[in-house]
Amino acid sequence: MTTAQGVPVEVQVTGGTVRGVDEGGVSRFLGVPYAAPPFGEHRMAPPAPVQPWGGVRDASAYGPTAPKGDYPPQYQPLLPEQVIPGEECLNLNVWTPTDAVGTGRLPVLVWVHGGSFMNGSGSVLEYDGTAFARDGVVCVTINYRLAAEGFLFTDGDAGAGRANLGLQDQVAALRWVQENVAAFGGDPARVTVAGESAGAMSVTTLLAMPSAEGLVAQAITQSGAAAHTLTPETGRQVAATLADALGVAPTREAIAAVPLGTLVEAASDLVVEVQTAPDPARWGSLALSLLPFAPVVDGTVLPRHPLEAFAAGASAGVRVLVGSNREEARLFLVAPGAIDLVDEPTLVGGAGAYGLQAEGLDLYRRNRPGASPGDVLAAVVTDWFFAVPAIRHAEAREAGGGTTWAYRFDCPHPAENGGLGAAHAVEIPYVFATAHQPSAHPLAGASPSDDVVATAHGTWVAFVTTGDPGWAPYTSATRTTGVLTERVSVVDDPDGAERAAWDGIR
């Protein structure tokens, strides 16, 4: 029966039958649970199997989002959130060509959202998978637990399998995909897992986790690599600070007994403290990474640092596309209005804090004649936080026998999107071909280029579908990189002198 929302389509999955909606040849199934609600007996514990339901479950609307705080006010217009209450927050969304339902033959893209491990969901509007489905890709977006609920690390967690619950949620979602995606038309042997920012850091980490082995054939990491993991000592420090703010013992049991809303607020306050008053004497490495909730190398769930694992051959059989945006850090300087306040002493002090020597900073200045100190600092921070870690990821995989492709996204120009340029997260609506949605305009600009959309989206479709984005793999000898603008330009070692300035530092 045709309704205002389209034509109902039913699919049998783990847990029961779901009823999605077909519109224009693309069927969407939203809010489908892949694990039990992580509350009550399941709170702050590894994900439990999905609870079956009777009858037909409506899957025409997004499901609950994981508990989270708000982005700081300056980022809210740029990164609009969905906030949907409810306990069944471990859910996912599927878009697929309607005529492919049940065939089990199409490539699959599983998207892991970003948000500093504090924010985000699979229901952000720019993650709509319709364009991928129209191009023959089954697109899946997922939720996972955030902040303390997903990344708390306390004494007793190492060896107990209780660390990195947010990552364990992602593994549970990937297992669900393996078991169910054929019903939607996807081939479980052709799964690509992708993510941006914290999502890309998650994807990178998943490739080093034994529990995720065999669940994906390919991966894409956008603006996030293996550099941003925590040691157990740092994880325990974060837990102790959080517990002190809550007035409880620094144990998982004591923190799990805190009312959810109180815990979410306290975790958000802790992140604000780290990010606005990053005292190295107090926070150590977190004063630079600014991510107090992140994957912990706990020795069990994540046995060792991902770069070590890759160099030793972990996930060598998984094809990986890794990259970043040309002007990532402009998001964090333009949005709060700080970029024009950076003077020369601030630039020198900031570059020094990241370990860049005077001659290296002079190189950045020379390569940007006429640039303000804020513009130069943005370039330095971009490379420290995003570009160089992506390169180290590719280098480690090369050492371990893996095949990796590198990209850099270079659009739009800062004049086209309020000074942001090719800043952090800007590529997402281009990749999903959702750049023309009004909610994407603060990031992508009011008149995003159709050619850039076609290039970015088409590159992702090509990689997901064929395992090749269209240029040669990355090696330390050639450093071949696909530079994405209105077209793909293949460049060996772009800005190589600046890359080399970080050798031995980052």
C-alpha positions as CSV (number, residue, x, y, z in Angstrom):
1,M,0.0,0.0,0.0
2,T,1.4,3.4,-0.9
3,T,1.4,6.0,1.9
4,A,2.5,9.6,2.2
5,Q,5.8,8.2,3.3
6,G,6.3,5.8,0.4
7,V,5.8,2.1,-0.1
8,P,6.3,-0.3,2.9
9,V,9.1,-2.9,2.5
10,E,9.6,-5.7,5.1
11,V,12.8,-7.5,5.9
12,Q,13.5,-10.3,8.4
13,V,16.5,-9.6,10.6
14,T,18.0,-10.8,13.9
15,G,15.3,-9.9,16.4
16,G,12.3,-10.0,14.1
17,T,10.7,-8.3,11.1
18,V,11.3,-4.6,10.3
19,R,9.2,-2.5,8.0
20,G,11.0,0.2,6.1
21,V,9.9,2.6,3.4
22,D,10.7,2.7,-0.4
23,E,10.9,6.1,-2.0
24,G,12.0,6.5,-5.6
25,G,13.7,3.1,-5.7
26,V,15.6,3.4,-2.5
27,S,14.4,1.7,0.7
28,R,15.4,2.9,4.1
29,F,15.2,1.1,7.4
30,L,15.8,3.3,10.4
31,G,16.4,2.7,14.1
32,V,16.9,-1.0,13.8
33,P,18.4,-2.4,17.1
34,Y,21.7,-4.4,16.8
35,A,22.1,-4.9,20.5
36,A,20.2,-4.7,23.7
37,P,19.6,-1.3,25.4
38,P,22.8,-0.5,27.4
39,F,20.9,0.2,30.6
40,G,19.9,-1.6,33.8
41,E,21.9,-4.8,34.0
42,H,23.7,-3.9,30.7
43,R,24.9,-0.5,31.8
44,M,28.6,0.0,31.3
45,A,28.9,-3.6,30.3
46,P,29.8,-5.1,26.9
47,P,26.9,-5.1,24.4
48,A,24.4,-7.8,24.9
49,P,22.4,-9.6,22.1
50,V,19.5,-7.7,20.6
51,Q,16.1,-8.5,22.3
52,P,13.6,-10.1,19.9
53,W,10.3,-8.4,19.2
54,G,7.0,-9.7,18.2
55,G,5.1,-8.7,15.1
56,V,6.5,-6.2,12.6
57,R,8.7,-3.4,13.9
58,D,8.2,0.0,12.3
59,A,11.6,1.2,10.9
60,S,10.4,4.4,9.2
61,A,12.0,6.9,11.7
62,Y,15.3,7.3,13.3
63,G,15.7,5.5,16.7
64,P,17.0,6.9,20.0
65,T,20.5,8.5,20.1
66,A,23.1,7.6,22.6
67,P,23.2,9.8,25.7
68,K,25.4,12.9,25.1
69,G,25.9,16.5,25.9
70,D,25.9,19.5,23.6
71,Y,28.6,20.7,21.4
72,P,30.0,24.1,22.5
73,P,27.7,26.8,21.2
74,Q,30.1,28.0,18.5
75,Y,30.0,24.5,16.9
76,Q,26.3,23.8,17.1
77,P,25.3,25.5,13.8
78,L,28.2,23.7,12.0
79,L,27.6,20.3,13.4
80,P,23.8,20.0,13.9
81,E,22.8,17.1,16.1
82,Q,19.9,14.8,16.3
83,V,18.7,14.1,19.9
84,I,16.1,11.4,20.2
85,P,15.3,10.0,23.7
86,G,14.9,6.4,24.4
87,E,16.8,3.4,25.7
88,E,17.2,1.4,22.5
89,C,20.1,3.7,21.4
90,L,22.3,0.8,20.0
91,N,20.6,1.0,16.7
92,L,21.5,1.4,13.0
93,N,20.0,2.7,9.7
94,V,20.1,1.0,6.3
95,W,19.6,2.5,2.8
96,T,19.5,0.1,-0.1
97,P,18.2,-0.1,-3.7
98,T,14.8,-1.6,-3.4
99,D,15.2,-4.0,-6.2
100,A,18.3,-5.4,-4.5
101,V,16.5,-6.4,-1.3
102,G,17.2,-10.1,-0.6
103,T,19.9,-10.5,-3.3
104,G,23.0,-10.3,-1.1
105,R,25.2,-9.1,-3.9
106,L,26.0,-5.4,-3.4
107,P,29.0,-3.7,-1.7
108,V,28.3,-2.3,1.7
109,L,29.4,0.9,3.4
110,V,29.2,1.0,7.3
111,W,29.6,4.5,8.6
112,V,30.9,5.3,12.1
113,H,30.1,8.8,13.1
114,G,32.6,11.3,14.7
115,G,32.1,13.8,17.5
116,S,35.2,13.6,19.7
117,F,33.8,10.4,21.3
118,M,31.3,12.7,23.0
119,N,28.7,13.6,20.4
120,G,27.2,12.5,17.2
121,S,24.9,9.7,16.0
122,G,24.1,7.7,12.9
123,S,21.0,9.8,12.3
124,V,22.8,13.1,11.5
125,L,21.0,14.4,8.5
126,E,24.2,14.7,6.4
127,Y,24.7,10.9,6.8
128,D,21.6,10.1,4.7
129,G,22.7,7.2,2.6
130,T,20.3,7.7,-0.3
131,A,22.9,8.7,-2.8
132,F,25.1,5.7,-2.0
133,A,22.1,3.4,-2.5
134,R,21.3,5.0,-5.8
135,D,24.8,4.2,-6.9
136,G,24.5,0.5,-5.9
137,V,25.9,0.6,-2.4
138,V,24.1,-0.6,0.7
139,C,24.8,2.2,3.3
140,V,24.6,1.5,7.0
141,T,25.1,4.2,9.7
142,I,25.4,3.2,13.4
143,N,25.2,4.6,16.9
144,Y,27.6,3.6,19.7
145,R,28.0,4.6,23.4
146,L,29.9,7.8,24.0
147,A,32.0,9.6,26.7
148,A,32.1,7.7,30.0
149,E,29.4,5.3,29.0
150,G,31.5,4.1,26.1
151,F,35.1,4.9,26.9
152,L,35.5,4.9,30.7
153,F,38.7,3.0,31.9
154,T,39.1,2.1,35.5
155,D,41.3,-0.2,37.7
156,G,40.2,-3.7,37.0
157,D,39.1,-3.1,33.4
158,A,42.3,-4.4,31.9
159,G,42.0,-8.1,31.3
160,A,38.3,-8.0,32.2
161,G,37.0,-7.2,28.7
162,R,35.2,-4.1,30.0
163,A,37.3,-1.4,28.3
164,N,36.4,0.4,25.1
165,L,32.7,-0.3,25.2
166,G,32.0,2.1,22.4
167,L,34.4,0.1,20.2
168,Q,32.8,-3.1,21.3
169,D,29.4,-1.6,20.3
170,Q,30.9,-1.0,16.8
171,V,32.1,-4.6,16.6
172,A,28.6,-5.8,17.6
173,A,27.1,-3.6,14.8
174,L,29.6,-5.1,12.3
175,R,28.7,-8.6,13.4
176,W,25.0,-7.7,12.9
177,V,25.9,-6.5,9.4
178,Q,27.6,-9.8,8.7
179,E,24.5,-11.7,9.8
180,N,21.8,-9.5,8.3
181,V,23.0,-7.3,5.4
182,A,22.3,-10.0,2.8
183,A,18.6,-9.5,3.5
184,F,19.0,-5.9,2.5
185,G,20.9,-6.8,-0.7
186,G,24.4,-6.5,0.6
187,D,27.3,-8.9,0.3
188,P,28.9,-9.6,3.8
189,A,32.2,-10.3,2.0
190,R,32.2,-6.8,0.6
191,V,31.9,-4.6,3.7
192,T,33.8,-1.3,3.9
193,V,33.8,0.4,7.3
194,A,34.3,4.1,7.2
195,G,34.3,7.0,9.6
196,E,35.4,10.6,10.2
197,S,37.3,12.2,13.1
198,A,36.5,10.1,16.2
199,G,34.8,7.7,13.8
200,A,38.0,7.4,11.8
201,M,40.0,6.9,15.0
202,S,37.5,4.2,15.8
203,V,37.9,2.5,12.4
204,T,41.7,2.6,12.7
205,T,41.5,1.1,16.1
206,L,39.0,-1.6,15.0
207,L,41.6,-2.8,12.5
208,A,43.9,-3.6,15.4
209,M,41.3,-5.4,17.5
210,P,41.2,-9.2,17.4
211,S,37.4,-9.1,17.9
212,A,36.9,-7.2,14.7
213,E,39.0,-9.6,12.6
214,G,37.3,-10.8,9.5
215,L,34.3,-8.4,9.8
216,V,35.4,-6.0,7.0
217,A,37.2,-6.2,3.7
218,Q,38.0,-2.5,3.4
219,A,38.2,0.6,5.5
220,I,38.2,4.4,5.0
221,T,39.6,6.7,7.6
222,Q,38.7,10.4,7.2
223,S,40.6,12.9,9.4
224,G,41.5,10.5,12.2
225,A,44.2,7.9,12.6
226,A,46.0,5.9,15.2
227,A,47.7,8.7,17.1
228,H,44.8,9.4,19.5
229,T,44.7,6.4,21.8
230,L,45.2,6.6,25.6
231,T,47.5,4.6,27.8
232,P,45.9,2.8,30.8
233,E,47.5,5.4,33.1
234,T,45.9,8.3,31.3
235,G,42.6,6.4,31.2
236,R,42.7,5.9,34.9
237,Q,43.6,9.6,35.4
238,V,40.5,10.6,33.5
239,A,38.3,8.2,35.5
240,A,39.7,9.5,38.8
241,T,39.1,13.1,37.8
242,L,35.5,12.3,36.7
243,A,34.9,10.3,39.9
244,D,36.2,13.2,42.0
245,A,33.8,15.6,40.3
246,L,30.9,13.1,41.0
247,G,32.0,12.5,44.6
248,V,32.2,8.8,44.1
249,A,35.0,6.2,44.1
250,P,36.9,5.8,40.8
251,T,35.4,2.4,40.1
252,R,33.2,1.3,37.2
253,E,30.5,0.2,39.7
254,A,30.4,3.5,41.5
255,I,30.4,5.6,38.4
256,A,27.7,3.3,36.8
257,A,25.5,4.0,39.8
258,V,25.5,7.7,39.1
259,P,22.2,8.9,37.4
260,L,22.7,9.0,33.7
261,G,22.0,12.7,33.3
262,T,24.5,13.6,36.0
263,L,27.2,11.5,34.5
264,V,26.7,13.0,31.0
265,E,26.9,16.5,32.4
266,A,30.1,15.7,34.4
267,A,31.8,14.1,31.5
268,S,31.0,17.1,29.3
269,D,32.4,19.4,31.9
270,L,35.6,17.4,32.1
271,V,36.0,17.7,28.3
272,V,35.4,21.4,28.4
273,E,38.1,21.7,31.1
274,V,40.6,19.7,29.1
275,Q,39.9,21.7,25.9
276,T,39.7,25.2,27.3
277,A,42.5,24.9,30.0
278,P,44.9,22.3,28.6
279,D,47.5,22.5,31.3
280,P,50.3,20.0,30.4
281,A,51.3,19.7,34.0
282,R,47.9,18.4,34.9
283,W,46.8,16.6,31.7
284,G,50.1,15.5,30.0
285,S,49.4,14.3,26.5
286,L,45.8,15.2,26.7
287,A,46.7,18.9,26.7
288,L,47.5,18.4,23.0
289,S,45.1,15.6,21.9
290,L,42.2,17.2,23.8
291,L,40.4,13.8,23.9
292,P,40.0,12.5,27.4
293,F,37.5,9.9,26.3
294,A,39.1,7.8,23.6
295,P,40.2,4.2,22.9
296,V,42.5,2.8,25.6
297,V,45.3,0.3,24.8
298,D,44.1,-1.9,27.6
299,G,45.9,-5.1,26.6
300,T,42.8,-7.2,26.0
301,V,40.1,-5.5,23.8
302,L,42.9,-3.5,22.2
303,P,46.1,-5.5,22.9
304,R,48.6,-3.0,21.6
305,H,48.9,0.4,19.9
306,P,47.4,0.2,16.4
307,L,50.6,1.4,14.7
308,E,52.5,-1.4,16.3
309,A,49.8,-3.8,15.3
310,F,49.8,-2.7,11.7
311,A,53.6,-2.8,11.4
312,A,53.4,-6.4,12.6
313,G,50.8,-7.3,9.9
314,A,47.4,-6.7,11.6
315,S,44.7,-6.3,9.0
316,A,47.2,-6.5,6.2
317,G,44.5,-8.1,4.0
318,V,42.1,-5.1,4.5
319,R,42.4,-2.5,1.8
320,V,42.4,1.0,3.4
321,L,41.8,4.5,2.1
322,V,43.3,7.1,4.5
323,G,43.4,10.9,4.4
324,S,42.5,14.3,5.7
325,N,41.4,17.8,4.7
326,R,43.8,20.5,3.7
327,E,42.7,23.0,6.3
328,E,41.4,20.8,9.2
329,A,42.2,23.1,12.1
330,R,40.4,26.1,10.7
331,L,37.2,24.7,12.2
332,F,38.7,25.1,15.7
333,L,40.1,28.5,15.0
334,V,37.4,30.1,12.8
335,A,34.3,28.8,14.6
336,P,35.2,30.4,18.0
337,G,36.5,33.6,16.3
338,A,40.0,33.0,17.4
339,I,41.9,32.9,14.1
340,D,42.3,36.7,13.8
341,L,43.4,36.9,17.5
342,V,46.5,34.8,16.9
343,D,49.6,37.0,16.9
344,E,53.2,36.1,16.2
345,P,54.1,35.2,19.8
346,T,51.0,33.0,20.0
347,L,52.0,31.3,16.7
348,V,55.6,30.7,17.9
349,G,54.4,29.3,21.2
350,G,51.7,27.2,19.7
351,A,54.0,25.6,17.1
352,G,56.6,25.0,19.8
353,A,54.0,23.2,22.0
354,Y,53.5,20.8,19.1
355,G,57.2,20.2,18.8
356,L,57.8,22.1,15.6
357,Q,61.3,23.7,15.6
358,A,61.9,27.3,14.4
359,E,63.2,26.2,11.0
360,G,60.1,24.1,10.5
361,L,57.8,27.1,11.4
362,D,59.8,29.3,9.0
363,L,59.0,26.7,6.2
364,Y,55.3,27.0,6.9
365,R,55.6,30.8,6.8
366,R,57.5,30.9,3.5
367,N,55.0,28.5,1.9
368,R,52.2,30.9,2.8
369,P,53.3,34.4,1.8
370,G,50.9,37.0,3.1
371,A,49.2,34.6,5.5
372,S,48.2,35.7,9.0
373,P,49.8,34.1,12.1
374,G,46.4,32.4,12.6
375,D,46.4,31.0,9.1
376,V,49.9,29.6,9.6
377,L,49.0,28.2,13.0
378,A,46.0,26.4,11.4
379,A,48.3,24.8,8.9
380,V,50.7,23.6,11.7
381,V,47.9,22.2,13.8
382,T,46.3,20.5,10.8
383,D,49.4,18.6,10.1
384,W,50.1,17.6,13.7
385,F,46.6,16.5,14.5
386,F,45.4,15.0,11.2
387,A,47.7,14.9,8.2
388,V,50.9,13.4,9.7
389,P,49.0,10.7,11.7
390,A,47.3,9.7,8.5
391,I,50.7,9.3,6.9
392,R,52.1,7.3,9.8
393,H,49.1,5.0,9.5
394,A,49.9,4.4,5.8
395,E,53.6,3.9,6.6
396,A,52.9,1.4,9.4
397,R,50.5,-0.6,7.1
398,E,53.2,-0.6,4.4
399,A,55.7,-2.1,6.8
400,G,53.2,-4.8,7.7
401,G,52.3,-5.7,4.1
402,G,49.0,-3.8,3.8
403,T,47.8,-1.9,0.8
404,T,46.8,1.7,1.5
405,W,45.6,4.6,-0.7
406,A,46.0,8.2,0.5
407,Y,43.8,11.2,-0.3
408,R,43.6,14.9,0.6
409,F,40.4,16.9,0.3
410,D,41.1,20.5,-0.7
411,C,37.7,22.3,-1.2
412,P,36.0,24.6,-0.8
413,H,37.9,27.9,-0.6
414,P,37.6,29.7,2.7
415,A,35.7,32.6,1.0
416,E,32.9,30.1,0.0
417,N,32.0,28.9,3.5
418,G,32.6,31.6,6.0
419,G,36.3,31.3,6.3
420,L,36.4,27.6,7.1
421,G,37.8,26.3,3.8
422,A,38.6,22.6,3.7
423,A,38.2,22.4,7.4
424,H,37.5,19.4,9.7
425,A,34.3,17.6,8.8
426,V,33.7,19.7,5.6
427,E,34.2,16.8,3.3
428,I,31.3,14.7,4.9
429,P,28.4,16.3,3.0
430,Y,30.4,16.1,-0.2
431,V,31.1,12.4,0.4
432,F,27.5,11.6,1.1
433,A,26.3,14.0,-1.7
434,T,24.2,15.8,0.9
435,A,26.0,19.1,0.5
436,H,22.9,20.8,-0.9
437,Q,20.8,20.1,2.3
438,P,20.2,23.4,4.2
439,S,21.7,21.8,7.3
440,A,25.0,21.3,5.5
441,H,25.4,24.9,4.3
442,P,27.2,26.2,7.3
443,L,30.0,23.7,6.6
444,A,29.9,23.3,2.9
445,G,28.8,26.8,1.9
446,A,25.5,28.0,0.5
447,S,26.4,27.0,-3.1
448,P,28.5,23.9,-2.9
449,S,30.1,22.8,-6.2
450,D,28.4,20.0,-7.9
451,D,31.7,18.9,-9.4
452,V,33.3,18.6,-6.0
453,V,30.3,16.6,-4.8
454,A,30.6,14.3,-7.8
455,T,34.4,13.9,-7.3
456,A,34.2,13.1,-3.6
457,H,31.1,10.9,-3.7
458,G,32.3,9.2,-6.8
459,T,35.7,8.4,-5.3
460,W,34.1,6.8,-2.3
461,V,31.7,4.8,-4.5
462,A,34.6,3.6,-6.6
463,F,36.6,2.4,-3.6
464,V,33.7,0.7,-1.9
465,T,32.7,-1.0,-5.1
466,T,36.0,-1.9,-6.7
467,G,38.6,-1.6,-3.9
468,D,40.5,1.0,-5.9
469,P,39.8,4.8,-5.7
470,G,41.5,5.4,-9.0
471,W,45.2,6.1,-8.3
472,A,48.2,4.2,-7.2
473,P,48.6,3.0,-3.6
474,Y,50.7,4.9,-1.1
475,T,54.3,3.9,-0.5
476,S,57.1,5.6,1.4
477,A,59.0,5.7,-1.9
478,T,56.3,7.6,-3.9
479,R,53.8,8.9,-1.3
480,T,51.2,9.0,-4.1
481,T,48.1,11.0,-3.0
482,G,44.8,11.7,-4.7
483,V,44.0,15.4,-4.2
484,L,40.3,15.9,-4.4
485,T,38.8,19.2,-5.8
486,E,36.5,19.5,-8.8
487,R,38.5,16.6,-10.1
488,V,41.1,14.1,-8.8
489,S,44.7,15.3,-9.2
490,V,47.3,12.6,-8.5
491,V,50.3,14.1,-6.7
492,D,53.4,12.4,-5.3
493,D,54.2,13.7,-1.8
494,P,52.2,16.9,-1.7
495,D,53.8,19.5,0.5
496,G,56.6,17.0,1.1
497,A,58.9,19.5,2.8
498,E,56.3,20.2,5.5
499,R,55.7,16.5,5.9
500,A,59.4,15.9,6.4
501,A,59.5,18.7,9.0
502,W,57.6,16.4,11.4
503,D,60.0,13.4,11.1
504,G,61.1,12.5,14.5
505,I,58.5,14.8,16.1
506,R,55.1,13.3,15.2
